[in-house]
Amino acid sequence: MKTITAQEHKQILDIRNESLSSLPPGIFEKDLLLTQALRHLASTDSEGMGLVFCGGTCLSKAHRLIERMSEDVDFKLVVPEGLSRTARSKRLSQFKKRVVLVFQEAGFHVPPEQVVARDENSYVAINLLYESRFSPVASLRPEIKVEFNARPPVLPTAPLPIRSMLAELIADRADDFQIECISVDETLAEKVLSFLRRTAEVRAGRNRAEYDDRLVRHLYDVQAIVAHHERLKSEPPHAHFAALVAGDAAQYRNQYPEFELDPVGQMRDVLQALHAQPDGFERDYLQFVDELVFGETVSFAEARSVFSELADQLLGSMHSV
């Protein structure tokens, strides 16, 4: 089963022994293996499928805008146009099998029951198991989750260099590699939508899985994006947000019909609850910051304020789109 090398093990221990970081060794280990999984994907022949790195891990490892551990690897898939519904599903199924094989050949254990496909393979989630050489970290899951969503980006993408937290700390860029990445503007719009839509889904009792108490990470991430790109305060991605909302409404119409009927109303209810009933959100936020943020911390009040201001602007623009 996949594990880190003896040299990598020693480097991680040296970091702790030399007081270069107070983070548990298991965090560096998981990030290192996550980075290796990314490397394998970057070098995989996608056979005409466009692969775009996105989400919080992209913000951390490619754009370098956030300083927190991100356990999930998210990708958008750009499927060739002109395919029939059957051909598209088949093409996505072939891609899924190929990616699983790539991870297995890299040494990760991928049990069949840990591969989930929905909506005719338009959504695929794969859990990669590995053998840890350190004590478990209570705040981390014991696997790496890789997700693929067959919805193309709405804004231009760009190749960016990737490196592990370990390489970043010891200033080793010899193993840098590049991967196509989503833009910061689109990430901002996605994070606002993800928190509001997924929280509203839970409040409506339409969620398929248990509530993710780390959804509050989006508040932290939005604040971090705005801190580095202040133009987004006055120029949030209105049109792109509307396009993403329409995509979610269509993708989840069967699971969550209320969102398709009134997306703005459903999301505004969450914004109101974020201020009127903050206790649960603040509890989750403080736990998330304590366990996974290794950079400068941001208070719940500040993150909520920045997020709410932006979300209010984006939702307000929906009425005129």
BALOBA-1460 file (C-alpha; in Angstrom, 3 decimals):
// residues 321
<rec num="1" residu="m" x="0.000" y="0.000" z="0.000"/>
<rec num="2" residu="k" x="1.150" y="3.547" z="-0.693"/>
<rec num="3" residu="t" x="3.321" y="5.138" z="1.977"/>
<rec num="4" residu="i" x="6.008" y="7.800" z="2.217"/>
<rec num="5" residu="t" x="9.683" y="6.955" z="1.716"/>
<rec num="6" residu="a" x="12.260" y="6.665" z="4.484"/>
<rec num="7" residu="q" x="13.802" y="9.952" z="3.354"/>
<rec num="8" residu="e" x="10.445" y="11.735" z="3.454"/>
<rec num="9" residu="h" x="9.794" y="10.254" z="6.895"/>
<rec num="10" residu="k" x="13.120" y="11.628" z="8.115"/>
<rec num="11" residu="q" x="12.475" y="15.072" z="6.594"/>
<rec num="12" residu="i" x="9.135" y="15.327" z="8.359"/>
<rec num="13" residu="l" x="10.708" y="14.340" z="11.688"/>
<rec num="14" residu="d" x="13.498" y="16.875" z="11.143"/>
<rec num="15" residu="i" x="10.901" y="19.619" z="10.720"/>
<rec num="16" residu="r" x="9.416" y="18.789" z="14.111"/>
<rec num="17" residu="n" x="12.805" y="18.300" z="15.829"/>
<rec num="18" residu="e" x="14.109" y="21.613" z="14.483"/>
<rec num="19" residu="s" x="10.905" y="23.405" z="15.569"/>
<rec num="20" residu="l" x="10.159" y="24.545" z="12.018"/>
<rec num="21" residu="s" x="6.495" y="23.713" z="12.521"/>
<rec num="22" residu="s" x="4.198" y="22.708" z="15.353"/>
<rec num="23" residu="l" x="1.888" y="20.761" z="13.042"/>
<rec num="24" residu="p" x="1.532" y="17.008" z="13.675"/>
<rec num="25" residu="p" x="3.733" y="14.922" z="11.345"/>
<rec num="26" residu="g" x="0.617" y="13.168" z="10.018"/>
<rec num="27" residu="i" x="-0.511" y="16.400" z="8.346"/>
<rec num="28" residu="f" x="2.736" y="16.718" z="6.367"/>
<rec num="29" residu="e" x="2.511" y="13.033" z="5.497"/>
<rec num="30" residu="k" x="-1.038" y="13.268" z="4.157"/>
<rec num="31" residu="d" x="-0.294" y="16.436" z="2.212"/>
<rec num="32" residu="l" x="2.766" y="14.799" z="0.684"/>
<rec num="33" residu="l" x="0.745" y="11.795" z="-0.497"/>
<rec num="34" residu="l" x="-2.057" y="14.074" z="-1.703"/>
<rec num="35" residu="t" x="0.512" y="16.008" z="-3.745"/>
<rec num="36" residu="q" x="1.801" y="12.770" z="-5.226"/>
<rec num="37" residu="a" x="-1.750" y="11.815" z="-6.210"/>
<rec num="38" residu="l" x="-2.018" y="15.191" z="-7.963"/>
<rec num="39" residu="r" x="1.249" y="14.552" z="-9.769"/>
<rec num="40" residu="h" x="-0.016" y="11.242" z="-11.110"/>
<rec num="41" residu="l" x="-3.199" y="12.887" z="-12.363"/>
<rec num="42" residu="a" x="-1.249" y="15.711" z="-13.999"/>
<rec num="43" residu="s" x="0.803" y="13.205" z="-16.001"/>
<rec num="44" residu="t" x="-2.138" y="10.988" z="-16.955"/>
<rec num="45" residu="d" x="-3.357" y="10.904" z="-20.540"/>
<rec num="46" residu="s" x="-6.954" y="12.070" z="-20.144"/>
<rec num="47" residu="e" x="-7.805" y="10.990" z="-23.708"/>
<rec num="48" residu="g" x="-9.446" y="14.235" z="-24.738"/>
<rec num="49" residu="m" x="-11.002" y="15.031" z="-21.364"/>
<rec num="50" residu="g" x="-10.003" y="18.370" z="-19.908"/>
<rec num="51" residu="l" x="-8.888" y="18.166" z="-16.273"/>
<rec num="52" residu="v" x="-9.021" y="21.362" z="-14.175"/>
<rec num="53" residu="f" x="-7.890" y="21.496" z="-10.539"/>
<rec num="54" residu="c" x="-10.283" y="23.460" z="-8.314"/>
<rec num="55" residu="g" x="-11.535" y="23.908" z="-4.741"/>
<rec num="56" residu="g" x="-9.775" y="24.712" z="-1.486"/>
<rec num="57" residu="t" x="-6.780" y="22.495" z="-2.152"/>
<rec num="58" residu="c" x="-6.174" y="24.418" z="-5.379"/>
<rec num="59" residu="l" x="-6.361" y="27.694" z="-3.436"/>
<rec num="60" residu="s" x="-3.763" y="26.342" z="-1.024"/>
<rec num="61" residu="k" x="-1.355" y="24.459" z="-3.271"/>
<rec num="62" residu="a" x="-1.588" y="26.383" z="-6.549"/>
<rec num="63" residu="h" x="-2.788" y="29.923" z="-5.849"/>
<rec num="64" residu="r" x="-1.222" y="29.878" z="-2.343"/>
<rec num="65" residu="l" x="-3.940" y="32.075" z="-0.880"/>
<rec num="66" residu="i" x="-4.907" y="30.029" z="2.175"/>
<rec num="67" residu="e" x="-2.885" y="28.388" z="4.912"/>
<rec num="68" residu="r" x="-4.906" y="25.418" z="6.001"/>
<rec num="69" residu="m" x="-4.914" y="21.676" z="5.494"/>
<rec num="70" residu="s" x="-7.287" y="20.627" z="2.721"/>
<rec num="71" residu="e" x="-7.984" y="16.916" z="2.504"/>
<rec num="72" residu="d" x="-10.035" y="16.728" z="-0.688"/>
<rec num="73" residu="v" x="-8.800" y="16.980" z="-4.261"/>
<rec num="74" residu="d" x="-11.433" y="18.476" z="-6.558"/>
<rec num="75" residu="f" x="-11.458" y="18.529" z="-10.337"/>
<rec num="76" residu="k" x="-13.700" y="19.770" z="-13.075"/>
<rec num="77" residu="l" x="-13.919" y="17.600" z="-16.163"/>
<rec num="78" residu="v" x="-14.386" y="19.139" z="-19.593"/>
<rec num="79" residu="v" x="-16.104" y="16.504" z="-21.724"/>
<rec num="80" residu="p" x="-15.774" y="16.737" z="-25.529"/>
<rec num="81" residu="e" x="-18.819" y="18.323" z="-27.117"/>
<rec num="82" residu="g" x="-21.164" y="16.595" z="-29.519"/>
<rec num="83" residu="l" x="-21.433" y="13.298" z="-27.654"/>
<rec num="84" residu="s" x="-24.778" y="11.579" z="-27.234"/>
<rec num="85" residu="r" x="-26.004" y="10.998" z="-23.695"/>
<rec num="86" residu="t" x="-24.970" y="7.335" z="-23.874"/>
<rec num="87" residu="a" x="-21.586" y="8.091" z="-25.406"/>
<rec num="88" residu="r" x="-20.927" y="10.777" z="-22.800"/>
<rec num="89" residu="s" x="-21.706" y="8.421" z="-19.916"/>
<rec num="90" residu="k" x="-19.508" y="5.745" z="-21.464"/>
<rec num="91" residu="r" x="-16.642" y="8.174" z="-21.952"/>
<rec num="92" residu="l" x="-16.884" y="9.280" z="-18.324"/>
<rec num="93" residu="s" x="-17.015" y="5.663" z="-17.164"/>
<rec num="94" residu="q" x="-13.856" y="4.884" z="-19.122"/>
<rec num="95" residu="f" x="-12.147" y="7.907" z="-17.553"/>
<rec num="96" residu="k" x="-13.212" y="6.761" z="-14.074"/>
<rec num="97" residu="k" x="-11.732" y="3.286" z="-14.628"/>
<rec num="98" residu="r" x="-8.530" y="4.736" z="-16.036"/>
<rec num="99" residu="v" x="-8.039" y="7.077" z="-13.061"/>
<rec num="100" residu="v" x="-8.665" y="4.267" z="-10.563"/>
<rec num="101" residu="l" x="-6.011" y="2.204" z="-12.353"/>
<rec num="102" residu="v" x="-3.554" y="5.127" z="-12.256"/>
<rec num="103" residu="f" x="-3.986" y="5.450" z="-8.497"/>
<rec num="104" residu="q" x="-3.649" y="1.697" z="-7.979"/>
<rec num="105" residu="e" x="-0.465" y="1.578" z="-10.039"/>
<rec num="106" residu="a" x="0.866" y="4.444" z="-7.901"/>
<rec num="107" residu="g" x="0.420" y="2.225" z="-4.832"/>
<rec num="108" residu="f" x="-2.819" y="3.565" z="-3.362"/>
<rec num="109" residu="h" x="-5.415" y="1.044" z="-2.255"/>
<rec num="110" residu="v" x="-8.766" y="1.767" z="-3.910"/>
<rec num="111" residu="p" x="-11.498" y="-0.623" z="-2.688"/>
<rec num="112" residu="p" x="-14.379" y="-0.903" z="-5.198"/>
<rec num="113" residu="e" x="-16.883" y="0.234" z="-2.570"/>
<rec num="114" residu="q" x="-14.834" y="3.436" z="-2.155"/>
<rec num="115" residu="v" x="-15.578" y="4.494" z="-5.741"/>
<rec num="116" residu="v" x="-18.892" y="6.354" z="-6.052"/>
<rec num="117" residu="a" x="-20.434" y="7.460" z="-9.355"/>
<rec num="118" residu="r" x="-23.668" y="9.403" z="-9.808"/>
<rec num="119" residu="d" x="-25.624" y="11.123" z="-12.575"/>
<rec num="120" residu="e" x="-24.349" y="8.832" z="-15.337"/>
<rec num="121" residu="n" x="-20.741" y="9.215" z="-14.148"/>
<rec num="122" residu="s" x="-20.943" y="13.029" z="-14.222"/>
<rec num="123" residu="y" x="-19.884" y="12.944" z="-10.560"/>
<rec num="124" residu="v" x="-17.216" y="10.537" z="-9.356"/>
<rec num="125" residu="a" x="-15.653" y="10.308" z="-5.880"/>
<rec num="126" residu="i" x="-12.702" y="8.037" z="-5.148"/>
<rec num="127" residu="n" x="-11.187" y="7.373" z="-1.728"/>
<rec num="128" residu="l" x="-7.480" y="6.580" z="-1.749"/>
<rec num="129" residu="l" x="-6.191" y="4.537" z="1.167"/>
<rec num="130" residu="y" x="-2.577" y="4.686" z="2.279"/>
<rec num="131" residu="e" x="-0.382" y="3.332" z="5.076"/>
<rec num="132" residu="s" x="0.568" y="5.979" z="7.606"/>
<rec num="133" residu="r" x="3.958" y="5.961" z="9.303"/>
<rec num="134" residu="f" x="2.847" y="8.375" z="12.022"/>
<rec num="135" residu="s" x="0.293" y="8.448" z="14.807"/>
<rec num="136" residu="p" x="-3.243" y="9.246" z="13.573"/>
<rec num="137" residu="v" x="-4.312" y="12.903" z="13.597"/>
<rec num="138" residu="a" x="-7.795" y="13.099" z="15.077"/>
<rec num="139" residu="s" x="-8.842" y="15.966" z="12.795"/>
<rec num="140" residu="l" x="-7.887" y="14.114" z="9.585"/>
<rec num="141" residu="r" x="-9.729" y="11.376" z="7.743"/>
<rec num="142" residu="p" x="-7.616" y="8.252" z="7.142"/>
<rec num="143" residu="e" x="-8.007" y="8.540" z="3.358"/>
<rec num="144" residu="i" x="-7.580" y="11.027" z="0.512"/>
<rec num="145" residu="k" x="-10.804" y="11.894" z="-1.294"/>
<rec num="146" residu="v" x="-10.606" y="12.758" z="-4.996"/>
<rec num="147" residu="e" x="-13.727" y="14.147" z="-6.680"/>
<rec num="148" residu="f" x="-14.490" y="14.768" z="-10.347"/>
<rec num="149" residu="n" x="-17.432" y="16.828" z="-11.564"/>
<rec num="150" residu="a" x="-18.185" y="16.922" z="-15.286"/>
<rec num="151" residu="r" x="-19.049" y="20.607" z="-15.403"/>
<rec num="152" residu="p" x="-16.628" y="22.834" z="-17.315"/>
<rec num="153" residu="p" x="-15.209" y="26.049" z="-15.830"/>
<rec num="154" residu="v" x="-17.019" y="29.260" z="-16.773"/>
<rec num="155" residu="l" x="-13.830" y="31.366" z="-16.761"/>
<rec num="156" residu="p" x="-10.400" y="30.853" z="-18.379"/>
<rec num="157" residu="t" x="-7.995" y="28.535" z="-16.573"/>
<rec num="158" residu="a" x="-4.196" y="28.577" z="-16.301"/>
<rec num="159" residu="p" x="-1.378" y="26.120" z="-15.509"/>
<rec num="160" residu="l" x="0.177" y="26.719" z="-12.084"/>
<rec num="161" residu="p" x="3.040" y="25.046" z="-10.181"/>
<rec num="162" residu="i" x="2.236" y="22.614" z="-7.372"/>
<rec num="163" residu="r" x="4.348" y="21.607" z="-4.409"/>
<rec num="164" residu="s" x="3.845" y="19.907" z="-1.060"/>
<rec num="165" residu="m" x="3.787" y="21.625" z="2.339"/>
<rec num="166" residu="l" x="7.042" y="19.837" z="3.099"/>
<rec num="167" residu="a" x="8.724" y="21.197" z="-0.047"/>
<rec num="168" residu="e" x="7.334" y="24.653" z="0.686"/>
<rec num="169" residu="l" x="8.759" y="24.651" z="4.193"/>
<rec num="170" residu="i" x="12.240" y="23.481" z="3.220"/>
<rec num="171" residu="a" x="12.246" y="25.657" z="0.063"/>
<rec num="172" residu="d" x="12.681" y="22.681" z="-2.248"/>
<rec num="173" residu="r" x="11.194" y="23.407" z="-5.665"/>
<rec num="174" residu="a" x="13.012" y="20.662" z="-7.537"/>
<rec num="175" residu="d" x="9.892" y="18.490" z="-7.710"/>
<rec num="176" residu="d" x="7.441" y="21.214" z="-8.729"/>
<rec num="177" residu="f" x="5.024" y="20.261" z="-11.485"/>
<rec num="178" residu="q" x="2.222" y="22.134" z="-13.201"/>
<rec num="179" residu="i" x="-1.468" y="21.440" z="-13.503"/>
<rec num="180" residu="e" x="-4.327" y="23.364" z="-15.100"/>
<rec num="181" residu="c" x="-6.131" y="25.384" z="-12.419"/>
<rec num="182" residu="i" x="-9.412" y="27.227" z="-12.009"/>
<rec num="183" residu="s" x="-9.352" y="31.017" z="-11.614"/>
<rec num="184" residu="v" x="-9.593" y="32.789" z="-8.266"/>
<rec num="185" residu="d" x="-12.734" y="34.659" z="-9.390"/>
<rec num="186" residu="e" x="-14.573" y="31.455" z="-10.209"/>
<rec num="187" residu="t" x="-13.388" y="29.835" z="-6.979"/>
<rec num="188" residu="l" x="-14.848" y="32.732" z="-4.999"/>
<rec num="189" residu="a" x="-18.231" y="32.349" z="-6.718"/>
<rec num="190" residu="e" x="-18.171" y="28.577" z="-6.189"/>
<rec num="191" residu="k" x="-17.358" y="28.855" z="-2.492"/>
<rec num="192" residu="v" x="-20.189" y="31.307" z="-1.832"/>
<rec num="193" residu="l" x="-22.583" y="29.044" z="-3.727"/>
<rec num="194" residu="s" x="-21.302" y="25.833" z="-2.130"/>
<rec num="195" residu="f" x="-21.772" y="27.042" z="1.436"/>
<rec num="196" residu="l" x="-25.217" y="28.536" z="0.791"/>
<rec num="197" residu="r" x="-26.645" y="25.787" z="-1.401"/>
<rec num="198" residu="r" x="-25.327" y="22.848" z="0.624"/>
<rec num="199" residu="t" x="-26.394" y="24.389" z="3.945"/>
<rec num="200" residu="a" x="-29.838" y="25.207" z="2.519"/>
<rec num="201" residu="e" x="-30.074" y="21.639" z="1.266"/>
<rec num="202" residu="v" x="-29.530" y="20.313" z="4.786"/>
<rec num="203" residu="r" x="-32.028" y="22.769" z="6.258"/>
<rec num="204" residu="a" x="-34.586" y="21.516" z="3.702"/>
<rec num="205" residu="g" x="-33.853" y="17.880" z="4.603"/>
<rec num="206" residu="r" x="-32.681" y="17.107" z="1.063"/>
<rec num="207" residu="n" x="-29.071" y="16.125" z="1.764"/>
<rec num="208" residu="r" x="-27.963" y="12.646" z="0.728"/>
<rec num="209" residu="a" x="-25.104" y="12.440" z="3.217"/>
<rec num="210" residu="e" x="-24.571" y="13.677" z="6.753"/>
<rec num="211" residu="y" x="-24.048" y="17.402" z="7.255"/>
<rec num="212" residu="d" x="-20.451" y="18.416" z="6.643"/>
<rec num="213" residu="d" x="-19.545" y="20.498" z="9.697"/>
<rec num="214" residu="r" x="-16.528" y="21.804" z="7.818"/>
<rec num="215" residu="l" x="-18.610" y="23.699" z="5.275"/>
<rec num="216" residu="v" x="-17.616" y="26.768" z="7.319"/>
<rec num="217" residu="r" x="-14.233" y="26.472" z="5.607"/>
<rec num="218" residu="h" x="-15.816" y="28.434" z="2.761"/>
<rec num="219" residu="l" x="-16.213" y="31.459" z="5.044"/>
<rec num="220" residu="y" x="-12.509" y="31.308" z="5.887"/>
<rec num="221" residu="d" x="-11.523" y="30.807" z="2.238"/>
<rec num="222" residu="v" x="-13.676" y="33.653" z="0.910"/>
<rec num="223" residu="q" x="-12.165" y="36.027" z="3.460"/>
<rec num="224" residu="a" x="-8.658" y="34.897" z="2.445"/>
<rec num="225" residu="i" x="-9.386" y="35.396" z="-1.258"/>
<rec num="226" residu="v" x="-10.706" y="38.908" z="-0.686"/>
<rec num="227" residu="a" x="-7.724" y="39.766" z="1.520"/>
<rec num="228" residu="h" x="-5.435" y="39.072" z="-1.454"/>
<rec num="229" residu="h" x="-7.762" y="40.366" z="-4.176"/>
<rec num="230" residu="e" x="-9.534" y="43.429" z="-2.787"/>
<rec num="231" residu="r" x="-10.995" y="44.272" z="-6.215"/>
<rec num="232" residu="l" x="-13.461" y="41.440" z="-5.640"/>
<rec num="233" residu="k" x="-15.119" y="43.481" z="-2.888"/>
<rec num="234" residu="s" x="-16.376" y="45.985" z="-5.452"/>
<rec num="235" residu="e" x="-16.323" y="43.727" z="-8.487"/>
<rec num="236" residu="p" x="-17.617" y="40.311" z="-7.435"/>
<rec num="237" residu="p" x="-18.182" y="37.805" z="-10.274"/>
<rec num="238" residu="h" x="-21.927" y="38.449" z="-10.726"/>
<rec num="239" residu="a" x="-22.505" y="36.839" z="-14.114"/>
<rec num="240" residu="h" x="-20.327" y="33.849" z="-13.302"/>
<rec num="241" residu="f" x="-22.140" y="33.305" z="-10.019"/>
<rec num="242" residu="a" x="-25.483" y="33.305" z="-11.838"/>
<rec num="243" residu="a" x="-24.157" y="30.722" z="-14.312"/>
<rec num="244" residu="l" x="-22.976" y="28.485" z="-11.478"/>
<rec num="245" residu="v" x="-26.324" y="28.775" z="-9.660"/>
<rec num="246" residu="a" x="-28.148" y="27.765" z="-12.844"/>
<rec num="247" residu="g" x="-25.825" y="24.777" z="-13.174"/>
<rec num="248" residu="d" x="-26.474" y="23.655" z="-9.590"/>
<rec num="249" residu="a" x="-30.229" y="24.115" z="-10.014"/>
<rec num="250" residu="a" x="-30.173" y="21.833" z="-13.045"/>
<rec num="251" residu="q" x="-27.789" y="19.258" z="-11.562"/>
<rec num="252" residu="y" x="-29.687" y="18.881" z="-8.281"/>
<rec num="253" residu="r" x="-33.264" y="19.434" z="-9.491"/>
<rec num="254" residu="n" x="-34.345" y="15.900" z="-8.557"/>
<rec num="255" residu="q" x="-32.555" y="15.804" z="-5.209"/>
<rec num="256" residu="y" x="-33.409" y="19.358" z="-4.176"/>
<rec num="257" residu="p" x="-36.344" y="20.749" z="-6.232"/>
<rec num="258" residu="e" x="-36.851" y="23.738" z="-3.912"/>
<rec num="259" residu="f" x="-33.520" y="25.143" z="-5.038"/>
<rec num="260" residu="e" x="-34.474" y="25.080" z="-8.709"/>
<rec num="261" residu="l" x="-37.758" y="26.855" z="-7.920"/>
<rec num="262" residu="d" x="-36.264" y="29.603" z="-5.733"/>
<rec num="263" residu="p" x="-32.459" y="29.527" z="-5.453"/>
<rec num="264" residu="v" x="-32.154" y="33.106" z="-4.202"/>
<rec num="265" residu="g" x="-34.774" y="32.617" z="-1.488"/>
<rec num="266" residu="q" x="-33.209" y="29.340" z="-0.321"/>
<rec num="267" residu="m" x="-29.748" y="30.921" z="-0.077"/>
<rec num="268" residu="r" x="-30.972" y="34.115" z="1.594"/>
<rec num="269" residu="d" x="-32.527" y="31.994" z="4.341"/>
<rec num="270" residu="v" x="-29.054" y="30.611" z="5.076"/>
<rec num="271" residu="l" x="-27.521" y="34.093" z="5.163"/>
<rec num="272" residu="q" x="-30.182" y="35.150" z="7.649"/>
<rec num="273" residu="a" x="-29.531" y="32.094" z="9.820"/>
<rec num="274" residu="l" x="-25.793" y="32.813" z="9.724"/>
<rec num="275" residu="h" x="-26.525" y="36.004" z="11.680"/>
<rec num="276" residu="a" x="-29.723" y="35.149" z="13.575"/>
<rec num="277" residu="q" x="-28.631" y="31.649" z="14.677"/>
<rec num="278" residu="p" x="-24.827" y="31.788" z="14.650"/>
<rec num="279" residu="d" x="-23.998" y="29.414" z="17.504"/>
<rec num="280" residu="g" x="-23.714" y="26.208" z="15.475"/>
<rec num="281" residu="f" x="-21.812" y="27.905" z="12.655"/>
<rec num="282" residu="e" x="-19.411" y="29.577" z="15.061"/>
<rec num="283" residu="r" x="-18.778" y="26.325" z="16.938"/>
<rec num="284" residu="d" x="-17.947" y="24.518" z="13.692"/>
<rec num="285" residu="y" x="-15.789" y="27.429" z="12.527"/>
<rec num="286" residu="l" x="-13.713" y="27.601" z="15.710"/>
<rec num="287" residu="q" x="-13.129" y="23.844" z="15.632"/>
<rec num="288" residu="f" x="-12.122" y="23.985" z="11.964"/>
<rec num="289" residu="v" x="-9.648" y="26.818" z="12.610"/>
<rec num="290" residu="d" x="-8.199" y="25.067" z="15.651"/>
<rec num="291" residu="e" x="-7.690" y="21.757" z="13.849"/>
<rec num="292" residu="l" x="-6.805" y="22.643" z="10.265"/>
<rec num="293" residu="v" x="-5.623" y="26.259" z="9.930"/>
<rec num="294" residu="f" x="-1.852" y="26.603" z="10.311"/>
<rec num="295" residu="g" x="-1.499" y="30.198" z="9.104"/>
<rec num="296" residu="e" x="-2.860" y="33.418" z="10.527"/>
<rec num="297" residu="t" x="-6.269" y="32.831" z="12.088"/>
<rec num="298" residu="v" x="-9.348" y="34.876" z="11.237"/>
<rec num="299" residu="s" x="-12.195" y="35.376" z="13.713"/>
<rec num="300" residu="f" x="-15.627" y="33.998" z="12.962"/>
<rec num="301" residu="a" x="-17.096" y="37.502" z="13.069"/>
<rec num="302" residu="e" x="-14.646" y="38.796" z="10.449"/>
<rec num="303" residu="a" x="-15.022" y="35.815" z="8.139"/>
<rec num="304" residu="r" x="-18.818" y="35.964" z="8.441"/>
<rec num="305" residu="s" x="-18.849" y="39.690" z="7.717"/>
<rec num="306" residu="v" x="-16.756" y="39.429" z="4.541"/>
<rec num="307" residu="f" x="-18.648" y="36.373" z="3.319"/>
<rec num="308" residu="s" x="-22.075" y="37.894" z="4.018"/>
<rec num="309" residu="e" x="-21.260" y="41.165" z="2.262"/>
<rec num="310" residu="l" x="-20.120" y="39.378" z="-0.872"/>
<rec num="311" residu="a" x="-22.945" y="36.852" z="-0.827"/>
<rec num="312" residu="d" x="-25.496" y="39.648" z="-0.437"/>
<rec num="313" residu="q" x="-24.072" y="41.413" z="-3.495"/>
<rec num="314" residu="l" x="-24.083" y="38.234" z="-5.571"/>
<rec num="315" residu="l" x="-27.628" y="37.288" z="-4.591"/>
<rec num="316" residu="g" x="-28.817" y="40.816" z="-5.233"/>
<rec num="317" residu="s" x="-27.451" y="40.649" z="-8.749"/>
<rec num="318" residu="m" x="-29.451" y="37.472" z="-9.427"/>
<rec num="319" residu="h" x="-32.698" y="39.447" z="-9.721"/>
<rec num="320" residu="s" x="-31.346" y="41.358" z="-12.692"/>
<rec num="321" residu="v" x="-29.749" y="38.409" z="-14.487"/>
